[in-house]
Amino acid sequence: MIGAGAHGGDGWRLARALGVAPEAVLDLSATLNPVAPDPVPIVSAHLDAIRRYPSPEAAEAHLARTMALDPDRVVLTNGGSEAIALVAADQPCGWVDEPEFSLYRRHLARVDPGAPRWRSNPHNPSGLLADGDARAAVWDEAFWPLATGTWTRGDADSGSTVIGSLTKLLACPGLRLGYVICADADQATRLRLRRPEWSVNGPALAALPDLLRPVDLVRWSTAVGDLKRDLRGILERAGFPVRSADAPWVLVDSAGLRDHLAARAICIRDCASFGWPGTVRIAVPGPDGLGRIEEALAR
């Protein structure tokens, strides 16, 4: 019904194809925390920040305290995508083992075998966590908190850089909040100098402490795991073999499933952009979303 997008988040294109409002589409092509509180009323209380130029220092320090990290090493960014771009500009030569998230290659100036490795963890698209002894120069932990119930893998790699996404954890893709946990304060200083002035918007910075207040990583990770188990059961009862993952999604080898669900205003991710044609990725939905999938498959 719609072609495969490059990164997911294709719900708006499906809504346009069906002639319905975007909110009528259950968009499971992008992986967001299905148990996070609604961010809209939280952010709405901080709209007066629109009148001021944003300054990220206080929000950065608050995030670092929440994560129990040295604030001199934490840099807030305009989503995980800006975090990737800033780190790639600072470390322009790297290596990416495919399949991997495409933004690494997009932003690296050179991709050379033997160069410092960039890795997602859990791996995107397989959703599997890296072994504890695995090493990389840059770790992308966009889905780590929901997979593990902890903020970060930590300093298992001396000198490594970690990229994170509050967009995924807090279910606020339009707000754009990401971060970098730098190897040291010098790298953080370089990234702050590269970061465009005022790139993280004022309402996002002002709302961040309130957005972080209800975060309970252990409880959220457990709840997402329960929902993923239920999603797997629904799919398997409908006859679809499921490849489970540590990340908050499942994989299904069935190209036709995407069109079937799309006709019922449910959007899932086509993995062709990862070099996996015929495989789809389904983000874990909340209870209402599970009901919609079950009803759609019953037809």
VMD Tcl script that draws the C-alpha trace (Angstrom):
set ca {
  {0.00 0.00 0.00}
  {2.90 2.36 0.75}
  {6.55 1.89 -0.13}
  {9.18 1.12 2.47}
  {10.47 4.18 4.28}
  {14.13 4.65 5.11}
  {13.80 4.90 8.90}
  {10.30 3.95 9.99}
  {7.80 6.48 11.33}
  {5.72 5.95 8.20}
  {2.33 6.41 9.85}
  {1.76 9.82 8.30}
  {2.28 8.39 4.80}
  {-0.18 5.59 5.48}
  {-2.70 8.09 6.84}
  {-2.41 10.10 3.63}
  {-2.83 6.97 1.51}
  {-5.94 5.93 3.44}
  {-7.35 9.44 3.59}
  {-7.58 9.43 7.39}
  {-6.18 11.62 10.16}
  {-2.64 10.67 11.33}
  {-3.91 9.88 14.82}
  {-6.20 7.22 13.30}
  {-3.13 5.18 12.33}
  {-1.42 2.88 14.82}
  {2.18 3.54 13.85}
  {4.35 0.60 14.89}
  {6.99 1.30 12.25}
  {8.74 3.52 14.82}
  {9.67 2.06 18.20}
  {8.49 4.22 21.10}
  {7.90 3.39 24.74}
  {4.28 2.13 24.91}
  {4.03 2.65 28.68}
  {5.46 6.18 28.96}
  {3.07 8.86 30.28}
  {1.50 11.12 27.67}
  {4.11 13.86 27.09}
  {1.63 16.40 25.72}
  {0.24 17.74 29.04}
  {3.74 17.74 30.53}
  {5.21 19.78 27.68}
  {2.13 22.01 27.49}
  {2.94 23.33 30.96}
  {6.22 24.72 29.62}
  {5.13 26.49 26.44}
  {6.12 29.86 27.88}
  {9.71 28.80 27.07}
  {8.88 29.61 23.45}
  {9.43 33.28 24.33}
  {13.08 32.74 25.33}
  {16.21 31.54 23.59}
  {16.97 28.08 24.94}
  {20.00 27.28 27.07}
  {20.77 23.58 27.65}
  {23.07 23.74 30.69}
  {20.49 23.16 33.43}
  {18.71 20.38 31.52}
  {22.02 18.67 30.76}
  {22.97 18.74 34.43}
  {19.57 17.36 35.43}
  {19.82 14.49 32.94}
  {23.34 13.66 34.15}
  {22.15 13.53 37.77}
  {19.24 11.30 36.77}
  {21.63 8.93 35.02}
  {24.22 9.15 37.84}
  {26.86 10.43 35.42}
  {29.46 13.19 35.46}
  {27.65 16.26 34.01}
  {30.86 17.29 32.25}
  {30.45 14.24 29.98}
  {26.76 14.55 29.03}
  {25.70 16.57 25.98}
  {22.04 17.08 25.08}
  {21.14 17.05 21.39}
  {18.23 17.66 19.06}
  {17.30 13.97 19.00}
  {19.51 10.95 18.53}
  {20.05 11.91 14.90}
  {21.91 15.09 15.87}
  {23.89 13.07 18.41}
  {25.02 10.73 15.61}
  {25.92 13.66 13.35}
  {27.94 15.42 16.07}
  {29.90 12.30 17.03}
  {30.57 11.47 13.37}
  {31.92 14.98 12.80}
  {34.19 14.52 15.82}
  {35.24 10.98 14.76}
  {34.85 11.09 10.96}
  {36.36 7.70 10.11}
  {34.56 4.58 11.32}
  {33.43 1.08 10.43}
  {29.87 -0.26 10.30}
  {29.02 -3.96 10.05}
  {25.83 -4.33 8.03}
  {22.97 -4.54 8.58}
  {22.96 -1.47 10.80}
  {21.12 1.79 11.32}
  {21.74 3.80 8.16}
  {22.54 7.16 9.77}
  {26.01 5.99 10.81}
  {27.17 5.59 7.20}
  {25.29 8.71 6.18}
  {27.22 10.94 8.57}
  {30.67 9.31 8.66}
  {33.10 10.95 6.24}
  {34.80 7.60 5.62}
  {33.73 4.04 6.33}
  {36.86 1.88 6.31}
  {37.46 -1.72 7.40}
  {39.60 -1.67 10.52}
  {38.42 1.81 11.56}
  {36.78 2.31 14.98}
  {33.49 0.45 15.00}
  {30.01 1.93 15.41}
  {27.37 -0.43 16.86}
  {23.76 -0.25 17.97}
  {22.97 -2.06 21.22}
  {20.48 -3.67 21.12}
  {21.35 -4.23 17.51}
  {19.10 -2.52 15.00}
  {17.46 -4.38 13.23}
  {17.95 -7.80 14.91}
  {17.11 -6.41 18.36}
  {19.75 -8.57 20.06}
  {21.95 -7.27 22.85}
  {25.70 -7.37 22.33}
  {27.76 -9.81 24.39}
  {29.16 -8.34 27.57}
  {32.72 -8.56 26.24}
  {31.88 -6.92 22.88}
  {33.72 -3.67 22.17}
  {33.09 -0.61 20.00}
  {34.25 2.97 19.70}
  {30.68 4.26 19.48}
  {27.64 2.55 20.99}
  {24.13 3.61 20.03}
  {21.95 2.78 23.04}
  {18.68 4.22 21.73}
  {16.76 1.14 22.90}
  {19.02 0.01 25.76}
  {16.95 1.39 28.68}
  {13.74 -0.35 27.57}
  {15.63 -3.58 26.84}
  {17.56 -3.75 30.11}
  {15.90 -1.52 32.71}
  {19.14 0.47 33.14}
  {20.30 3.77 31.69}
  {23.50 2.62 29.99}
  {25.93 -0.22 29.50}
  {28.36 1.98 31.38}
  {32.11 2.19 31.06}
  {32.64 -1.36 29.85}
  {34.64 0.16 26.99}
  {37.30 2.57 28.17}
  {37.22 5.60 25.89}
  {34.01 4.69 24.08}
  {31.24 7.14 23.21}
  {27.55 6.38 23.89}
  {24.60 7.83 21.97}
  {21.11 7.78 23.48}
  {17.57 8.78 22.57}
  {15.07 10.24 25.01}
  {12.74 10.43 22.01}
  {12.28 6.64 22.21}
  {12.20 6.34 25.99}
  {9.77 9.20 26.60}
  {7.67 8.58 23.46}
  {8.09 12.15 22.16}
  {9.48 11.87 18.60}
  {8.31 15.35 17.64}
  {10.06 16.97 20.60}
  {13.55 15.76 19.59}
  {15.69 14.93 22.62}
  {18.87 12.90 22.46}
  {22.20 12.84 24.23}
  {25.83 11.80 24.06}
  {27.74 10.28 26.98}
  {31.23 11.36 26.04}
  {34.44 9.49 26.73}
  {35.77 12.51 28.64}
  {35.10 16.18 29.29}
  {37.33 17.25 26.39}
  {35.15 15.40 23.90}
  {32.03 16.91 25.46}
  {33.52 20.39 25.02}
  {34.23 19.67 21.35}
  {30.69 18.43 20.76}
  {29.15 21.45 22.46}
  {31.20 23.71 20.18}
  {30.00 21.75 17.12}
  {26.37 21.68 18.24}
  {24.41 24.43 16.46}
  {23.44 27.22 18.81}
  {19.94 26.73 20.27}
  {19.50 23.38 18.50}
  {17.57 21.86 21.42}
  {14.34 23.81 21.67}
  {13.17 25.70 24.74}
  {10.01 23.72 25.62}
  {11.97 20.46 25.43}
  {14.64 21.77 27.78}
  {12.16 23.30 30.19}
  {9.98 20.18 30.29}
  {12.82 17.66 30.60}
  {12.89 17.49 34.44}
  {9.13 16.85 34.52}
  {9.40 14.31 31.69}
  {12.10 12.45 33.60}
  {10.32 12.50 36.96}
  {8.04 9.47 36.34}
  {10.76 7.39 34.67}
  {11.01 3.93 36.23}
  {13.30 1.92 33.98}
  {12.90 -1.40 35.77}
  {9.11 -1.21 35.82}
  {8.92 0.08 32.24}
  {11.27 -2.60 30.92}
  {9.26 -5.33 32.66}
  {5.96 -3.95 31.33}
  {7.32 -3.73 27.79}
  {8.57 -7.31 28.06}
  {5.09 -8.46 29.09}
  {3.49 -6.60 26.17}
  {6.06 -8.10 23.79}
  {5.18 -11.58 25.01}
  {1.51 -10.85 24.36}
  {2.30 -9.49 20.89}
  {4.25 -12.63 20.05}
  {1.34 -14.78 21.20}
  {-1.14 -12.89 19.01}
  {1.07 -13.25 15.95}
  {1.86 -16.91 16.50}
  {-1.78 -17.80 17.06}
  {-2.49 -16.18 13.69}
  {0.13 -18.41 12.09}
  {3.07 -16.01 11.84}
  {6.46 -17.30 13.06}
  {8.09 -14.64 15.21}
  {11.74 -13.86 15.78}
  {11.81 -12.25 19.18}
  {14.37 -9.72 20.29}
  {15.80 -8.06 23.38}
  {14.69 -4.72 21.97}
  {11.04 -3.59 22.20}
  {10.01 -5.10 18.86}
  {9.55 -8.44 17.13}
  {10.51 -9.57 13.63}
  {8.24 -11.54 11.30}
  {9.24 -13.09 7.97}
  {6.11 -12.20 6.03}
  {6.07 -9.45 3.44}
  {2.29 -9.71 3.04}
  {1.62 -8.93 6.68}
  {2.55 -5.28 6.19}
  {-0.05 -4.67 3.49}
  {-2.69 -6.62 5.41}
  {-2.24 -4.47 8.50}
  {-1.83 -1.26 6.49}
  {-5.31 -1.73 5.01}
  {-6.55 -1.62 8.61}
  {-4.59 1.54 9.50}
  {-1.75 -0.26 11.29}
  {1.73 0.65 10.06}
  {4.72 -1.66 10.62}
  {8.33 -1.42 9.46}
  {9.53 -2.94 6.21}
  {13.11 -4.17 6.78}
  {14.07 -3.94 3.09}
  {16.16 -0.85 3.92}
  {18.30 -3.11 6.13}
  {18.76 -5.57 3.26}
  {16.09 -7.88 4.68}
  {13.30 -7.93 2.07}
  {10.33 -9.98 3.19}
  {10.93 -9.26 6.88}
  {8.88 -6.81 8.92}
  {9.55 -5.26 12.31}
  {6.68 -4.58 14.67}
  {7.21 -2.24 17.60}
  {5.61 -3.31 20.87}
  {2.29 -1.43 21.29}
  {0.25 -0.72 24.38}
  {-2.77 -2.85 25.34}
  {-5.13 -0.99 22.98}
  {-2.70 -1.53 20.11}
  {-2.52 -5.24 20.88}
  {-6.29 -5.37 20.62}
  {-6.23 -3.66 17.23}
  {-3.64 -6.10 15.90}
  {-5.56 -9.10 17.18}
  {-8.76 -7.83 15.56}
  {-6.98 -7.10 12.28}
  {-5.45 -10.58 12.14}
  {-8.77 -12.22 12.97}
  {-10.02 -10.89 9.65}
}
mol new
graphics top color blue
foreach p $ca { graphics top sphere $p radius 0.5 }
foreach p [lrange $ca 0 end-1] q [lrange $ca 1 end] { graphics top cylinder $p $q radius 0.2 }
display resetview
